[in-house]
Amino acid sequence: MTPSCLIADYDVTGLSAFHTEAKVDYFYEIQDLSDVRALHEIYEFSIHKHLPIILIGRGTNFLFAFKRFHGILIKMNLRGYNMNGDILTVSAGELVSLVSQKVYTEHNNPRLMSWVWLPGTWGGAIAGNAGCFGLETKDFLIDVEVYDMVKWVHETLTAAQCAFIYRGSKLKAQAQRIILSARFDLSRIGENTYNSMSLPEFMSIRREKQPTGYTCGSFFKNPPGESAGRLIDAAGLKGTRMGWVKISEQHANFFINDEKGGYDDILALRDLARKCVREKFGIELEEEVRIIQAK
Ligand SMILES: Cc1cc2nc3c(=O)[nH]c(=O)nc-3n(C[C@H](O)[C@H](O)[C@H](O)COP(=O)(O)OP(=O)(O)OC[C@H]3O[C@@H](n4cnc5c(N)ncnc54)[C@H](O)[C@@H]3O)c2cc1C
């Protein structure tokens, strides 16, 4: 029987930062710790019905490359944070930018300044080892609390057990272990150019460097010792458009959806960027954005 907590035939268009039109067969949102209890039943249902599960935070690193996904989408929306000295404890669905700003304005601690405008949740930032302006999750994470849907247990993983790599960890692109909360030690963040700036100064730098709109940020990972944006720019693709989607003139690794674009426009632009960079530089670009295709 379908678990009663699942919402059927759910529109998820607004749940990915690209805003491509999409629906899923089933949807579930974790808003409270008690909602975690239903996960085992959902998992068993997914096995019984052969339905894949996608786990999502704010969807700022996801492209839904489907009109309908025959599976279950679980959204992590546990909110809240706590500061005790230099130790920051966050719930996985809380927003990185909001907490980073409050750490500065309410706790008088500038260490997270470089993350003030980093979109998405703490769960997403941990899974993807997010980073900007020289600071990555792995640099100051102490441990994470996860719920294992298969084994039906809560576990604590140290930062080393998360096996962080550039824009990834063993918790990315899997749905067995859901990050519920995490602890960070802000004293591990060294002095840098950004944490000596005022908030308005930092915001104006970030605004200058990054385009806004329906985008998932950097589409491709930076190849070793290179910048994907520089390569795409040098291949002459800034401003190139496929349907309603274009490569930003401001930052060539950002694809911007002008509201009406479909996933096929985004994939066409991805293929073009890859082809041009491969032909000009012999470098194969690898996606940073997680692309979910319908089976
Ligand atoms: C304008 C813009 C600028 C950006 N700039 C940067 C930048 O400077 N640096 C950078 O690193 N990224 C950047 N990004 C990408 C994005 O902000 C990060 O990848 C972010 O950490 C994703 O968080 P999210 O909550 O949206 O995760 P989602 O996109 O929802 O998910 C990303 C991955 O994390 C997994 N995940 C999410 N929550 C959990 C959880 N609770 N438990 C287990 N797995 C989970 C998902 O399954 C998925 O594999 C940018 C994006 C945008 C739109």
The ligand as a MOL file (V3000), in Angstrom:
LIG
                    3D

  0  0  0     0  0            999 V3000
M  V30 BEGIN CTAB
M  V30 COUNTS 53 58 0 0 0
M  V30 BEGIN ATOM
M  V30 1 C 23.7030 31.4530 -8.0300 0
M  V30 2 C 24.4170 30.2260 -7.5160 0
M  V30 3 C 25.7290 30.3300 -7.0820 0
M  V30 4 C 26.4000 29.1980 -6.5970 0
M  V30 5 N 27.6800 29.3480 -6.1550 0
M  V30 6 C 28.3240 28.2810 -5.6470 0
M  V30 7 C 29.6460 28.4190 -5.1280 0
M  V30 8 O 30.2350 29.4990 -5.1210 0
M  V30 9 N 30.2400 27.3050 -4.6370 0
M  V30 10 C 29.6120 26.0800 -4.5920 0
M  V30 11 O 30.2030 25.1020 -4.1210 0
M  V30 12 N 28.3700 25.9370 -5.0730 0
M  V30 13 C 27.7060 26.9930 -5.5780 0
M  V30 14 N 26.4350 26.8370 -6.0760 0
M  V30 15 C 25.8130 25.5060 -6.0740 0
M  V30 16 C 24.9850 25.2450 -4.8010 0
M  V30 17 O 24.7960 26.4220 -4.0870 0
M  V30 18 C 25.6590 24.2480 -3.8810 0
M  V30 19 O 25.9040 23.0530 -4.5580 0
M  V30 20 C 24.7820 23.9660 -2.6460 0
M  V30 21 O 25.5860 23.4750 -1.6130 0
M  V30 22 C 23.6500 22.9920 -2.9090 0
M  V30 23 O 22.7510 22.9980 -1.8050 0
M  V30 24 P 21.2330 22.5430 -1.9940 0
M  V30 25 O 20.5790 22.5180 -0.6690 0
M  V30 26 O 20.5620 23.3670 -3.0200 0
M  V30 27 O 21.4530 21.0610 -2.5080 0
M  V30 28 P 20.6400 20.3250 -3.6830 0
M  V30 29 O 20.9190 20.9850 -4.9850 0
M  V30 30 O 19.2300 20.1620 -3.2900 0
M  V30 31 O 21.3810 18.9030 -3.6450 0
M  V30 32 C 22.7370 18.8030 -4.0150 0
M  V30 33 C 23.2470 17.3920 -3.6460 0
M  V30 34 O 23.2450 17.2440 -2.2220 0
M  V30 35 C 22.4410 16.1330 -1.8380 0
M  V30 36 N 21.7560 16.5010 -0.5910 0
M  V30 37 C 21.0400 17.6390 -0.3370 0
M  V30 38 N 20.5880 17.6230 0.9240 0
M  V30 39 C 21.0200 16.4640 1.4820 0
M  V30 40 C 20.8700 15.8540 2.7660 0
M  V30 41 N 20.1750 16.4470 3.7590 0
M  V30 42 N 21.4350 14.6380 2.9910 0
M  V30 43 C 22.1560 14.0170 2.0140 0
M  V30 44 N 22.3350 14.5360 0.7720 0
M  V30 45 C 21.7700 15.7550 0.5210 0
M  V30 46 C 21.4720 15.9210 -2.9960 0
M  V30 47 O 20.9760 14.5940 -3.0320 0
M  V30 48 C 22.3590 16.2680 -4.1830 0
M  V30 49 O 23.1590 15.1700 -4.5370 0
M  V30 50 C 25.7390 27.9510 -6.5430 0
M  V30 51 C 24.4050 27.8520 -6.9680 0
M  V30 52 C 23.7440 28.9760 -7.4280 0
M  V30 53 C 22.3020 28.8430 -7.8300 0
M  V30 END ATOM
M  V30 BEGIN BOND
M  V30 1 1 1 2
M  V30 2 1 2 3
M  V30 3 2 2 52
M  V30 4 2 3 4
M  V30 5 1 4 5
M  V30 6 1 4 50
M  V30 7 2 5 6
M  V30 8 1 6 7
M  V30 9 1 6 13
M  V30 10 2 7 8
M  V30 11 1 7 9
M  V30 12 1 9 10
M  V30 13 2 10 11
M  V30 14 1 10 12
M  V30 15 2 12 13
M  V30 16 1 13 14
M  V30 17 1 14 15
M  V30 18 1 14 50
M  V30 19 1 15 16
M  V30 20 1 16 17
M  V30 21 1 16 18
M  V30 22 1 18 19
M  V30 23 1 18 20
M  V30 24 1 20 21
M  V30 25 1 20 22
M  V30 26 1 22 23
M  V30 27 1 23 24
M  V30 28 2 24 25
M  V30 29 1 24 26
M  V30 30 1 24 27
M  V30 31 1 27 28
M  V30 32 2 28 29
M  V30 33 1 28 30
M  V30 34 1 28 31
M  V30 35 1 31 32
M  V30 36 1 32 33
M  V30 37 1 33 34
M  V30 38 1 33 48
M  V30 39 1 34 35
M  V30 40 1 35 36
M  V30 41 1 35 46
M  V30 42 1 36 37
M  V30 43 1 36 45
M  V30 44 2 37 38
M  V30 45 1 38 39
M  V30 46 1 39 40
M  V30 47 2 39 45
M  V30 48 1 40 41
M  V30 49 2 40 42
M  V30 50 1 42 43
M  V30 51 2 43 44
M  V30 52 1 44 45
M  V30 53 1 46 47
M  V30 54 1 46 48
M  V30 55 1 48 49
M  V30 56 2 50 51
M  V30 57 1 51 52
M  V30 58 1 52 53
M  V30 END BOND
M  V30 END CTAB
M  END
